[in-house]
Each structure stands twice: as structure tokens, then as C-alpha cells.
Amino acid sequence: MKNFALIGASGYIAPRHLKAIKDTNNNLVAALDRFDSVGVMDSYFPDADFFVEPEIFDRHIEKLKYDKGINLDYVSICTPNYLHDSHIRMALRRGADAICEKPLVLNPWNLDALQKVEKESGQRVWNILQLRLHQSILDLKKKVDAAPKDKVFDVDLTYLTSRGNWYYTSWKGDQNKSGGIATNIGVHFYDMLSWIFGDIKENIVHVQTHDRSSGYLEFERARVRWFLSINYDVLPEEIKRKSQRTYRSILIEGEELEFSGGFTDLHTRVYEDILEGKGYGLEDARQAIDIVHNIRNSDPIGLKGDYHPFAKKELVKHPFDFK
């Protein structure tokens, strides 16, 4: 049984980590979050200590080590994107491996710095790249690997996940904290595409606003038109009629990739691999981090070249633009 701590216990994704720790027969000794709405912990680890101040949390971890001989093996990190780097460092300094949600960091040079800390500490940084374990994605990778080596696939990626006005007030609406839409809701898709289709060759941004981002990526073995948005108005009408607020589509050579289900236990499977030393580390995350960093810092070229059809959808004002 390994000892875990969890940082970001009140967040949306935290229950999947709590479940994964429980399902792998390990123990959560402490959790940290500035918000105290963490009753979900009772379903998994009611005896775990909980803190709202990082200084007291850090002191507690140290006291466990020196007073009770309890050492941390892993720290699971479910905090806002801009804090991942600092919390990974905290874990490594405490002699624990870090298991961190995507995006691992916001900038490529952050990976370089973490590699130095990782080497100095002797610990590892693991990234949650659960799409690499999804059966539909595994089947697609096998199909691509089996195709003629000179075959380049045409791909359309569309991901629409409606968010209310709260989004713009939260850290997610602050590009300096979330990395923007392409980073916050797109990084796992870019990782999946990189894993399947190889090295990136071209990265063009057509549209980039507060509520959407769209562009063109060319990999060794794929030409990808992509569109991401958090605006309900861009949803297809048939999705709205079903009272749904999310739409996800990946077309490969005009054929829909079905992967709407199968996500329930992916975090647990990721944890199983990490516990066996077979998880994905810093270098595995690099290309997706490079992609989102370049998207964030690119000047959109507008509707030129091979752009996603949704890129033509009408733009709307920022909800808090009172000018």
C-alpha cells in the first residue's frame, strides 16, 4: 500500500483521482485545497487529513515523516493549470513522485526546468494521458500504424463544450492561468493526435477569441483541421434539440471515430500503469505542450487556406465587454 497526498481536492477531476487511489488499494493520508467543499472525500478516504493552507499542509507532511515515520510515495495534482509547475516541485522536494493532470505545464521551458528537479530529487513526474488508454484510440493507432507508411490521413477535430458566464470570472477564463481555450480543453486531443500521427510539421491558427480557437495542424501522418469552443451558440442545432451542451467529433478520412463512452475507469488504469513504472513522463508531454504554446502565441491568419468549416461561425462579444 502506497501513501498518497492530493492537491486540489475540491476540483471537478479530483473524484477520479480519489477513486483511482482507492481502486488500486492505496491510502490517501492528506489533501489540500483552498476551498473546503470536499465532502466527496468521505466516499473514499474519510480518515484523510484535510488542509486549506499550503503551509500547514506542508508542515503536516513533514511531521508525518519525522514523528510517525510515514513517507509520501505520490502526490496527485488536480489544481488550476498555472499551479501545476509549483505543486510538482513541492511533491518532488518531499521525496514523492508527482501525478499531474493535463496540461503538465504551460510552457516548454517549464519541462526543461522540471527535468532538472526530477534528476536532482530522484523522483518522477507522471502525466495523466488517459486518452492513450481508450480502446477506440488504441484501435485507431493500430489502424494508422498498419497503413502504408506514406499514407497521410485527413482529420477534422471538433470539440464544443458549453460554459456559462462563470467561466470568464474563474481562473479558466484567464489565459495567463489556464493557457487559453486551446490549452484548457484541447491539450488532451493534441497529445492524442501527436501519439498517433507523429511529429508536428506545421501549426497554423485561423481564429482565436475569448470563446473559440481554430486552426490547422500537420503531422507526419495527418492533416488536421480543428475547432474548439465553449460557446453554446456554435453547437449544431440537432445537439441543441437534444438539450445537450457538449459535442465531440473526430472524422478520420470522413469516417466518425466513436469514443463517446469508455472513460469511466481510465484514470484507474493510468494509476495502475504508473504504479508499475510504465506511465507517461515529462518527455511524453512535450509535443502537446509545444503545440498549445505555439497556438497561444500565434497571430491568427483569418479564414485562409484549409480551415475548419466551423471557423466561419459568427463571433460574439465577450459577455463582460461593456464597451
Number of C-alpha atoms within 10 A of each C-alpha: 9 15 17 24 26 25 26 20 31 21 15 10 15 22 18 16 20 24 18 21 26 16 15 15 10 14 18 24 21 23 24 24 21 13 13 12 11 17 11 14 20 10 11 18 18 13 12 16 14 22 19 16 12 14 9 13 20 16 11 17 18 17 14 14 14 11 10 9 10 14 19 22 18 25 27 27 30 26 22 17 23 20 16 22 20 11 19 27 19 16 26 24 16 20 17 25 26 28 27 25 23 25 28 30 27 26 19 19 13 13 19 14 12 20 17 11 18 20 11 11 17 13 19 26 26 26 23 23 26 20 21 20 16 17 14 17 19 15 11 14 18 12 11 18 14 9 12 8 10 8 12 17 18 15 22 21 20 21 19 22 18 18 15 10 12 10 14 16 10 11 16 20 19 15 15 12 16 22 25 25 26 26 26 20 21 22 22 23 19 23 24 19 24 22 18 22 20 15 15 18 12 12 16 20 24 24 21 24 15 19 23 19 24 28 26 22 19 21 20 18 22 24 20 24 25 27 25 25 28 22 20 18 16 21 20 13 10 9 12 15 8 8 9 13 16 18 18 14 15 19 16 17 13 11 10 12 15 12 15 10 9 12 13 9 15 19 22 20 18 23 22 17 13 20 13 8 11 12 20 20 20 17 13 16 26 19 18 26 27 17 22 26 19 16 24 20 9 14 13 18 13 15 16 9 11 13 22 20 14 17 22 11 9 8 15 11 10 12 11 9 6 6 3
